[in-house]
Amino acid sequence: MRATVIYGERDIRLEEVPNPVLSTGGDAIVRVVAACVCGSDLWPYRGVTATNEPHRIGHEFVGIVDEIGPDVSTIKVGDFVIAPFYDCDNTCVNCRNGVSTSCLNGGWWGANDRLGGFADGAQGERVRVPHADGSLVATPVQPTDAQVPGLLTLADVMGTGHHAAVSAGVTAGSTVVVVGDGAVGLCAIIAAKRLGARRIVAMSRHADRQAVAREFGATDIVEERGDAGVERIHEMFDGVGADCVLECVGTRESMDQAIRSARPGGMVGYVGVPNGGAELPIKALFGRNVGVNGGVASVRAYVEELLPEVLTGAINPGRVFDLQLPLAEVAEAYAAMDERRAIKVLLRP
C-alpha cells in the first residue's frame, strides 16, 4: 500500500510500504477514507523537532473496517469508524479517569505498539489499529460524503478545541478569548459557543480565518498581539480580562498572551503542543489567582458527546478543511499548511 514517510525538514514522500496485518487478536485493519495534516505535523516538517530517521507520519483518520481480530467484540467489518489521534484500550484506570492519552496499554500512530505489532501512520491507505474496541468509534449509520470532514475533526481538532473549553471551565455566560486561529482554535470557538459562552473573542489577523471564526460563533475579533493585544482584551472586559482563555498554539508568546488576557481568578485552558520554550510564570499566576489547566486532549472521551451534533449538522467543524487533495499530493498538503495557504488540508487516499 501507499503511505506517507517523513525523511527530514520539508522532505515528505509517499512510498510503497508493507500492507498491515492482524497480529494480536484485538486489532483491526481500517481502510482509510479520509486523513489530514495537523498543525503539529508541521513541527518536524519545519525542522523544529528533529527527524532522526525516516518514519511514517499522520495521526487523524476515519475509514471502513476491512478486517478484525478474533477478540474484537464491538467493532464489525464494514463499520465506518473514527479513530482518535492515539491508540488506547479505553479500559485501564487512566482511560476510566478520562485521560486516555495516558493509556497504560496505548500508543501512537506510526510506531510499534506495546503488543508487538505496528500501528500504521494515518496518512496512508490502511491502518492497523491495535485496540479496536477501545480506540475506534463506529458511526450509527454510514455517513454521506459531505459528513466525512466533520467526522474527521473528531479524531483531533474538534475534540482538542472542546478540551480547551472544558479545561478553562467555559459555561453559560462565560466571556472567552481564543488565542490561535488554526483549526484547533476555530473548533474551540464552536466548543465555547455550545457550552454557553456569551461573548467569544477570536484573536486573528487573517481575514479568511476571521470569517470562519465569525461563522463558528465568535462575537469579536482582535488583531493586536503582545502588550497591545492584552490591553485590547482588558478594555473589552471591564479593564480586567476574560473569564476563560483558550490557548491553541503552544508557543511562549501565545501562552504569555493567554495568561495575561485572563482576569484575576480566571482560567486558561491550554492545548497547543508546546514549542518555542513555553513556560509558566508561577509568580504572576499566583499573584492574580489565574489557573492553568489542560494538556494533550483525550479526545476519545469526547467522541460520543460530539458525534450526534456533527451528524445532525448542529455543529460544522468540517468547515476548517478549506483544501482537499489526493493522498498522492501529500507533499503539497504540507506545503500549503506551512505557507498558510490553507487552514487544514484533508487527504483522500
Stockholm file with secondary structure:
# STOCKHOLM 1.0

chainA/1-349         MRATVIYGERDIRLEEVPNPVLSTGGDAIVRVVAACVCGSDLWPYRGVTATNEPHRIGHEFVGIVDEIGPDVSTIKVGDFVIAPFYDCDNTCVNCRNGVSTSCLNGGWWGANDRLGGFADGAQGERVRVPHADGSLVATPVQPTDAQVPGLLTLADVMGTGHHAAVSAGVTAGSTVVVVGDGAVGLCAIIAAKRLGARRIVAMSRHADRQAVAREFGATDIVEERGDAGVERIHEMFDGVGADCVLECVGTRESMDQAIRSARPGGMVGYVGVPNGGAELPIKALFGRNVGVNGGVASVRAYVEELLPEVLTGAINPGRVFDLQLPLAEVAEAYAAMDERRAIKVLLRP
#=GR chainA/1-349 SS CEEEEEEETTEEEEEECCCCCCCSSSCEEEEEEEEECCGGGHHHHTTSSCCCSCEECCCCEEEEEEEECTTCCSCCTTCEEEECSSBCCSCSHHHHTTCGGGCTTCBCTTEECTTSSEECCSSBSEEEESCHHHHCEECSSCCCGGGHHHHHHTTTHHHHHHHHHHHTTCCTTCEEEEECCSHHHHHHHHHHHHTTCSEEEEECCCHHHHHHHHHHTCCEEECCCHHHHHHHHHHHTTTTCEEEEEECSCSHHHHHHHHHHEEEEEEEEECSCCCSSCCCCHHHHHHHTCEEEECSCCGGGTHHHHHHHHHHTSCCGGGGEEEEEEGGGHHHHHHHHHTTSCSEEEEEC
#=GC SS_cons         CEEEEEEETTEEEEEECCCCCCCSSSCEEEEEEEEECCGGGHHHHTTSSCCCSCEECCCCEEEEEEEECTTCCSCCTTCEEEECSSBCCSCSHHHHTTCGGGCTTCBCTTEECTTSSEECCSSBSEEEESCHHHHCEECSSCCCGGGHHHHHHTTTHHHHHHHHHHHTTCCTTCEEEEECCSHHHHHHHHHHHHTTCSEEEEECCCHHHHHHHHHHTCCEEECCCHHHHHHHHHHHTTTTCEEEEEECSCSHHHHHHHHHHEEEEEEEEECSCCCSSCCCCHHHHHHHTCEEEECSCCGGGTHHHHHHHHHHTSCCGGGGEEEEEEGGGHHHHHHHHHTTSCSEEEEEC
//
